[in-house]
Amino acid sequence: MGPDFSRDGDMEGSVAQQRFSVCRVCNKGCPLVAEVVDGRLVTIGGDRDNPLYVGYTCLKGRAMPEYLNSPDRLLHSLKRTPDGGFEPIPFERALDEIAVRLQAIVEESGPRAMATYYGTQMQNIPVQPVMYAFADAIGSRMNFGALSVDKPGRPIAWAMLGRWQAPHQCFSDPRAIMMLGINPLVTGLGGLPNGHPGNWLAQRLHSGTQLIVIDPRRSDIAKRATIHLQPRPGHDIPILAAMLHVILHEGLYDKAFTDEDVRNVDALAAAVRPFDARAVAEHAGIEADDLVRAARVFARAGRGYVVAGTGPHFAGHGTLMEYLALCIDTVCGHWLREGEQVDVLGVLAAPKVPKAQAVDPVPAYGFSEPSRVRGLGLTSAGMPSATLAEEILLDGPGRVRALFNCGGNPVAAFPDQSQTIAAMRHLDLLVQIDPFLSQTAVLADYVIAPRMSPEMAGHTQKIEGASRHYATGYGFPADYAQYSEPIVEPPAGSEVVEDWEVFYGLAQRLGLQLVLTTIGGQKVPLDMQTAPLPDELVTLLSRGSRVPLDEIKRHPHGAFFPADPPVVVAPKEPGWTGRLDVGNTDMLRDLAAHVPSPDEPADPTYPFRLLNRRMMHVVNSSYNARGAAGHPNVNPAFLNTTDLAALGLAAGDLVELESPHGVIRSIVDVDDELRNGTVSMMFGFGGPPEDDVRVREIGSSVARLLSTTDFYDPYSGQPLMSNVPIRIRAVAPT
């Protein structure tokens, strides 16, 4: 928790003001109490008067003054010069030049030649709707984003399963929770509800809730688990299939629910029959009795949820893994039923009537816009970002020639960094909206300097999206919302803009009409002569919400907004035929390839497996160049003591990590919660190969070890980004 600012006060003659805000470093939306002195953000702490978070914030949120006031922050937009450097350029002139170049590209090569990408630093409320409206007005469907880098299998699997028209049980009194490769006590996001994660988990465990964690590392959350299965990497799919076999074979599933509302249970039972718990456990390096006990505990609990993190998605076949997790929840009947009260109806969401009925599956992948790469295309998670570099590099009709990158850092985040760098250099126009000269920004033609979140209005509507779509393991545990005004103005003499202004200004210059969709689903054409004020745009987008934005503004500390009277799940409509489908043909066909079989001999060439991890003081590729609270800005390669000793290494030594695809340098550190033979690193650090001499200062680019083509999920295009075979060798001191 951060400091407590209880009143205005004097600091060496200056007036310290206390202001309230919503953190937007990630989608947790922690309430903040900010101390502002002479217009400068000085410190940030948690808001102990907030009814949900009760003072909780993380290191990254509390480090916002470091980011905002950093001497490295861009306060004016930049244009690349002929010698490869940058010079300041007024924002309006930059838009004039960008519009001319973009128009020529689109006229010559068509709308598909322009693409957009959004990253995890894009937390401004209006920017995504305005950016997508701009792409629509151009006529391009080439919209890429962080979701298809991170966990694209989740929305694809949801589309394959179908949708229940009432919420998942999720945070409403779960008696069992199953987590795969997620560590919410470090990330603070996902797996546990938004709010104070430690408090909520302690209350649940004290009430008897069973926590099952499946993770090759004894993570912070695994240490709190009732049952921790610590398998060898890459065994999540067989483990889930074995659990399904136990649940279905022993009749532990919710037969009344599946008989009424689920299709193909028999097909699923047949598909998981070969996944004998003992065979799976032997291959995974865990105890069979523990695997069976975990399945029984979860199924018998009656209420609960499964949630998977980035790790299992990165480890290959993320769509299948996510689909099996949804199947477990579905056969266990973890959906609110007729007459049950709905705790999360939505605040900044359109009013709806939850019903005890299913919507049939919809197309999940390969529809609408096709990719020119590997037979992939548009999915429920958007265009596959792992194909973007190749869409730029592959010459011919349809090549992406212009990229607008907002809040993302592809050079640090995308697999196969060398390919990504080549793609950024091959573009005819790269526009980067970035407060810093990130690894991607240094390759851009124009870098637009944006306002940062404390300088813009904020609210929690984006966070509600997870709950509104009934995703499991994310969002609020109740109907909660907060709004905050900007708490500081940009520095004097700067020219920084709200990121949506880039797309609005370009649309004006190109004669395009932007049409936004409000929360209530209304299509609203923007006035293209006079730009809206930021608060006007936020208000417009919020039209049709269950609770008016003006009401939320009256509660600066955030508040609960329960429905009055409470809403319960309505009965199924007469004659309704929709069903959830746990027997998707593609998924069950793919599952057959994961049946345990005699292991092939281990490849001694690459004896280690590289795993991804999170660290408390950084988030993805957005803020890692400025480690919070004095932490180093590096990402060591963690090994356990036994492996370090066998390699003759000690913490701090310099090593080379080599995969079949590339080589990087890194420093090593100790983590005795890892299994033997595994190495764990944070992604999103480092620069190109020539920067390896600075690994002790900027970290290592794990992306250079990864290939976009050696293996990829056939639905999302997501490559293998964890459980990657590597070898390690010491680097002699120079």
N, C-alpha and C positions, 0 to 999 in steps of 0.2 A: 504494500500500500504506500501511497505517496504522502507528502506532507499535508497538514491540515491548515488551510488558510481561513481563519474565522472572521477577519475584518480587514478593512482598508488600513494601511499603516504607512509610516514614513520609512524610507530606506535611503539614508544619506541625503535627505532633503527631497527625494522623489516620492511620488504618491504611488503606492502599490494598490492595484485594483484586482478584485476577485471576480472572475467570469466563469461561466459554465459552458461546456462544449461536449460534443460527441466525438470520440476518437474514431479516425478512419484509416488507421494504419492497416487494419484488417477488417473483416466483417463481423467482429465481435461487438463493436459499437460501445465500448466502455464509456460511461459518463466521466467527465473530467472537471476538475476545479483548477482553473488556470490563474496564475499570478502574472499580471501585466504591469510593468513599470515604465512609465513614459512611452507608452505605445509599443513596448517590446515584450514579447513573451519570455518570461524568466524561468518559471518552473510550472510543472504540471503534477497534480496528484489525483487520487481517486476521490469520488464524491460520496462521503459517508452518509449523506442524506438521501441517496438514491435508494428506492425501496427494493430493487432487484440486485444490484451489484454491491451495495453496502460498502463502497470504498475500494472495490477491486479494480486494479489496472495492471498492465504488464510493463516490463522494462521498456519495450519498444514504444508504447504510448507515452510513457513518462519522458522518453528521450526526444520528443518532438521539438522542444526548444533547441536542442543541438542541431537537428536537421534544418529547422526553419532559419536559424541564425548562422548557419555554417558559412564560413568565408568561401566555400566552394559552390554555394548555391548560385544559380544563374538568375540574374535580375533583369537581363535584357535578352531578347532573342538574338540568335546568331545565324550567320550565313557563311557557308564554306567559301574560301578564297581559292584562286587558281593554284596557289602553292600548297594547298591541302590544310591550311589553317582555318581560323574562323575570325570573323569581324562582326561587331554588333550591327543590327539592322532594326529599324523601327518596325513594330508589329504590322502596321497597315501596309507598309511597303513590302514586307515579307509575304503577306497575303496576296498582294498584287502580282508578285513574281511567281508565287506558287500556282495561282489560278491560271496564269498564262501557260505555264509548263504542263499543268494537269490537263487543261483543255486540249492542248496539242496531242498529248498521249492518248486521250480518250477518243478524239476524232480520228486518229491514225489507227489505233488498235482496238477500239471498242471499250465498253464499260468494264469488262472483265480485267482489263489491264490495270485497274486500280483496286487495291486491297486495303483493308483496315485490320489493325491488331490492337486488342486491349490487354493490359496487364494488371497485376494485382495492386498497383499503385493508383489505379483509376478509381477513386472513391468519391469524386464529385457527383452530386445527385444527377444533374441533367445531361452529363456528357455522353453516356452510352446511348440514350434515346436520340440525342441530336446527331451523334456520329452515325448511327444506323439509318436515321432519316436522310442524312446526306448521301450515304451509300445507295439507299433506295432511289433517291432522286437522280443519281448518276446512272443507276441501272445495274449496279454491281451486287452480286451475292457473295463476293469474296471477303467475308467477314471472319476473321480468326480471333482466337482469344485464349486466355490462360486456362480455361476449363478443359480444352482439348489437349493441353500439355499435362495437366495435373490428374484429373479423375474423369476422363470422358466416358468411361464405361458406365458411370452411374446413370446419367439421363438416357443413354442408349438402352440399358437394361430395363429402366422404368418403362420405356416405350414398348419393349418386348413383352413385359409382364401385363401391362394395362394399368389403369388407375382406379383406386378405390375413392369414391366421392365423399368420404369423410376422412378425417385425419388418422394417421397411424397412432397407436397407443403411446409410443415413444416416451416422452417425459411425464406422462400422466400415470403416476404410480407404477413404474416398472418394477417387477420383482426379479427380473434377470436382465443383464446387459451383456452383450457380446461385442468385443472390440477387436478388430484385426488391423495390426500395423498402424495404429493411431495413438498419439500420446498427448491427449488434451491438457494434461497438467503442465506441459511445456508450451504447446501452441496456444492454449486457451480457446481453441476454435474447433468445434466438431467433436462428436462423441459425448460431450456433456452440454447441457443447455447454456445459452448466454446468461451471464450473471456472474456469480462467484463460484467458479468450478469446484474448488476445494470444499467449500461449505456444502454445496449441493450433494457432492459425492459422499461426504462424511455422513450427512443425514440419511442418504439412501442406504449406505452400508450398515449404519446403526439400526435402521428399520428392518434389516434382514435381506435386502436386495443382494443377489448373487452377481458378482462381476467376473466374467470370463474374458481373458485376454489371450490372444494368439499373436505372438511376436517373437522373431528370432533373438531379440534383445530384451533383457529384463529392464524395461523402460520404467519411467516414474509411475505410469498408470499400472504397469504389470506388478509393481511392488505392492499395490493395494488390492490385487485381484484375489478372489476366492479360489479360482483355478487359473494358473498360467501355463499354457502350452507354449513351449519354447522350441519350435521346430527348426530344422535346417531351412534356409531360405528357399522359396519357390514351391512350397507345399500347401499353400492356402486352399487351392481348388480341391485336391484330394481330401483334405481335412474336412472342408465343408460338405463334400459329397458323402463322406463317411458319416458325418453327423446326420445328414438327411436320411441315410440308410437306416441308422439306429432309430430315428424319430418315426419314420414310416413303417419299418419292419416291426417295431414294438408297439405300434398303434398309439404313439404319444402325441399325434397330431390332432388338430381340431376338426374332427370328421363332419360335424354339423355345418361348420363354416365352409369347408371344402366341397361338400356335397351340394351346397346351395349356390356358391359363388366362385368356384375355381374349376378350371378345366385341366385335364391331362395329368391328374395326380398319379394315375396308374403308369403313364408313360415316364414320369419322373421317377417313380419307385423302381421301375425296370432299369432305368439309366444309371441309378446309384447302387443297384444291387451288387455290381462287381467290386464296390469300394468297401471291402472288409476292413473293419477298424484295426485289426491286428496287422494286416499287411500295410495299410496306410501308415500306421504308427511306426512300424519298423523302418519304412522308407524315410519318414519325416524325422526320425530320431527322437520320438517322444514315447511316453508310456501309453499303451492301448487302453488300459483301465482309466487313465485320466481323460482320454479322448471320449470314451463312452460316457463317463460320468458327466463331462461337460455337456454333451448332447442331452442327456436325461435331465440334468439340472435346468438347462435352458427351456426345454419343452414343457417340463412339469410346472414351471413357475407360473404359467397362465398369462402373464402380462410381461412384455419386454420389447427389446429391439436389438437389431444387429447393425453395426456401423463399421465400415472399412475406411482406412486412411489412404494416404498417398502411396505408402510402401507397397501394398499388395497390387495396386494399379500399375506401379512402375515395374513390378516383377514379371510382367507378361500376362496376356489374356485377362486384362482387367475387366472387360465386359462380361466374360463368363463368370469370373469371381463375384462380381457385383450381382449378377443374375441369381447365382446360387444363394447369396446372402438374402436377397429378396424372397427367394423360394422358401427359405427357412422361416422367415417372418410370416410368410403367407400361409404355409401349411400349419403353423402354430396359431394362426388366426389373430395376429397382432394388429387388428384394425378396430377402430371404434364402431360399435354396433347401434342398432336402433334403440333410441331412448337414452343413450349415454350422453353425459354433458361434454361439450366441446370446450376445452380450456384455451385453445389457440384458434380463434376465429379469424384474427387479423385486425389490425388497427388502421394502418395506412394501406388497406387492401379493399377491394370492392366487396360489398356485402354478398354473402352467398348462403345457400341452404345446404348444409351437409346431409347427404343421403346414404343409407346403408345399401349401396349398390356399386357395381364395378363398371368401368368403361373398358371395352375391348382394346387389345393392343393396337398401336398405330405404327406406320412405317418408322423405323428407327435409324436407318442408315442407307446411304447410297441413293437418296432421293434428290430431286431438284438439281442443284448445281453439281455437276461431276468434276472431280479432280482430273488432271491430266497424268496423275502419278499413281501407279500401283492399283488402278481400278477403284480407288477410294472416291469419296464425295461428301456431300453435305450429310450431317448426322444430327441427331437430337442434341448433340453437344457442340454443334456448329461445324465449320470447315476444319479438317484435321490440320492442326498447326505444324505437325511433323512433316507435312508436305509443302509448307510455304516456301522454304528455301529452294526446293526443286522447281516449284511453280515459277520462281523468279529466274532460275538458271537455265531451265529448259526452253530453248528457243523455239519459235514457231507461233502459230495462231493461238491466242489465249494467254500468252505469257504475261505474268504480272510485272509491270514496269514501274508502277508508283505504289508506295506503301506509306500509309499514315499510321504511326505507332503512338498510342496514347497510354501512358502509365505502364509500359512494358519494357523489357530489356532482353530481346531475343538472343543477342550474342552471349549473354550469361545464362539464359534459361533454356534455350533450345538444345536438343541433342545434336551431336556432330557440329561442334563450334566452328571448325574450319570451313565446313560447307555453309554455315550461316554467315560467316564473315564474307565469304566469296559472294553470297547472294546479296548482301547489303551493298557491296561495292558494285554489283552488276546492275542495280536499279538505276533507272533514269531519274527517279525522284524519290528521295527518302526524307520524310518529314517526321521528326521526333519531337513529341511534346514531353518535356523532361525538365525537372528542376535542377538536374546535375548533368555533367558531361559523363554519362554512363558509358559502359563498354559499347553500347549501340549508338549512343548520341555522337560519339567521336567519328562515326562513319556517315553521319547524316549530311544532307545538303542544307537543311534548315533545322535548327533546334529552337523550338518555341518555348519560352520561359513561362511557366504557368504559376498561378497562385497555388499555395499549398493549403491543406485542409483547414488550419486555424483561421485562414483569411477568407473562408467561404462558409456559407450556411451549410448545415448538415442535419440529417435526420435518419431514422432507423428503417426507412422503407425498404432499402436494398436488402437488409438483413432479414426482413420479413419474407422475402421471396422464397427462402428455403421452407419456412413453415407454410406459406401459402400454397406451395406445390406439394406439401405433405412429404417432403424428404425426411428420412429418418436420421436422427442423431445430430441435427443442426437446428439453430434458431432459438426462439424464446420458449420458456416453459409456460408462459401465460400471455395474455394480451397486454403487451407493454410497448411503449413508444417514447421517443424523446426527439426534440427539435432544438437546434442551437443556432443563434446568429453568429456571424463572423466575430471572433474575439480580438483580432488585431487587424490592422491595415498593413498592406505591403510596405516595405522600407521606402522612405522618402527618396525620390529620384529614380525609383525603379520603374520598369514597364513590364509588369506581369499581368496575365489575363486568365480568366476562367477558361479551362480547356475547351468547353463547348463553343466558345467564341471563335475558335479556329474554323470549325465546320460551318457555323452560321455565316461568318464573313466570307468564306469561299463560296458558299451557296449564293450569297448576294452577287458576288462578282461574276458567277457563271450563269446567273439568271435562273436559278433553280428554286422550286417551291419546297420547303420542308414541311412535312406533316408529322406531328407527334401523336402518340397514343397515350391517353391518360390512364390512370389507375382504373378508372371506371370503364375503360374500353372505348372511349370516344376519340374519334380521329379529329385532330384540330390543326388546321393549317396555320403556320406562324405568319405574322406580319413580316414580310421580307423587306420592307422599307425602313422600319424603325425597330432596332433590336430590342428585345425585352430586357428589363432589368433582371438581375439574377433571381431576386425573390419572386418576381412575377412568373418566371419560368418554373421555379420550384412549385409555386402555387398552382399553375396550370397543370403540371404533370400529376399533382395530387388530387385533382378533381375526381369525385366519385368514390373517395375512400369511405370506409364505414364510419370512421371518426374524422370530422373535418380537421384540416391542418391547423386552423385557428385555435381549436380546442387544445391540441397538443402543445401549441406554443405557450399556452397559459401555465404550463408545468415545466419550469426551467430545469428542475432536477430529474425530469422523466417521471412517468407514472404508469400505473396499470389502468387499462380502459376495458374492463369486463363488459360483456353484453348484458343489458338489463331489459327484460328478464334474461336469465341464462339460456343459451341455445343448446338443444339436444339434437342428436342425429335423427333425421326424419326416416320413415320407413321407405322401403323400395317401392318405386312406381309400379302400378299394375302392369303386368305383361313385360316387364323389363327382362332382357335376355343377355345383357353384358356379363362377362366373366373375366376374372384374372386367369392368366395362362402360365402354368408352371412347366409346360412341355414344349417350349419354343424349339422348333426343329433344328435350327442352326446351333442353338446352345447345347442340346442333348447330343447332337452329332459331334460337336467339338469336345464335349466332356469325355467321350469314349477314349480319346487320345491320352487322357490323364490317369487311366486305370493303372494301378501299380504293377510293375513288371520287373524282372531281374535288372538291377542297376547295371548300366554300362560302367566299365572301369573308369575311375576318376582320371581326368586329364592332368597329369603332373605338370604340364606346361603352365597352366593357370590354376594354381591350387587354392586361391582365395576367392571369395564372393564379396563383391562391393555392394553395400546397402546404403540407401539414402537415410538421412536423419534430419531432425530439426534442432535448432538451438534457441534458447530463450531470448537472446538479445538481438536477433536478426529475423527478417521475414522474407522468404523467397529471394528474388533478385532485385527487389525495389530499394531496400535500405541497407544492404549488406556492406556497402563501402564505408559506412559510418557506424561501427559497432556501438550499441547503446551502453550507457553508464560505464564508460571506460573499458569495455571489453575489447579484445583484439579483433581486427577486421579480417580474420583468417578462418579457414575451415580445415582443421587438422584431419588426418586420416587416423581414426581411432581403431586400435586393436586391443585385445586383452593381453595381460601380462605374459601368459604362457607363449602366445604367438610372437610377441615382441622379443622375448628371450631366445626363442628358437631362431629368430632372424638375426640375433645379435644386435638388436636396436634398443634405444632408450628414448623416452619422451623428449621431443625437440629435435631428434635427428632428421636429416633430410633424406628422402627416398624418392625413387621413381616408381610409379604405378603404371603398369602396362596391361592393356586389354588387347583383344584381337584387332581393335580398331585404332588405338592410339596410345600415346605415352604422355604422362604429366609428372611434374614434380610436386611434392607435398612434404609437410612436416608431419611427424607421427605423434600421437598422444595415447593415453591409457584409458580404456573403458572396460573394466572387468565384468560388466553386465552383458558383454557380447559372447556368443558361442565361439569356440575355436574355429578358425578358418574363415572368419568374417571380418570385413573392414567396413567401417561406417563413416560416411562423410556428408556434410551439408552441401547442397547444390547452390549454384548461382553466384559463385565467386570467381576470381581470377580473370585474366585477360588472355590474349593470343599467346602462342608459344614463346615469343620473344620476351614476354613478361614473366616467364618462369623463374627468372633470376630474382624476382620480387615476391616469391611465395610467402616469405615471412612477413610481408607487409600487406599484400592484397589477397592472399589465398590462392587456391588452385582451381582450374576450370575442369570440373568433373565431366562437363559436356564433351570434352575432346576424347573421352574414352568410349563414347556412345555412338552407335550407328543408327541411322533412320531406316536402313534397308535390310540389315542382317536378320532382324526379326521385327515384326510389328503386329499389333492386334488387327485382325482382318476387318474389323468393323470401324474402329476409331482411328486406326493408323498409328496408335501410340507405340513407340518402339520400346525395347527393353532398356529400362533406366535404373533398375535395381536388380540384385541377384546377378550382377555382371561378372563373368570370370575375369580375374586379374592375377598378375604376379607382382611381387614387390622385391626391389633390390635397393640396397643402401647406396647413397651417393657419397663418394669420398670428399672430405672437406677440401676446400681450395684455399 
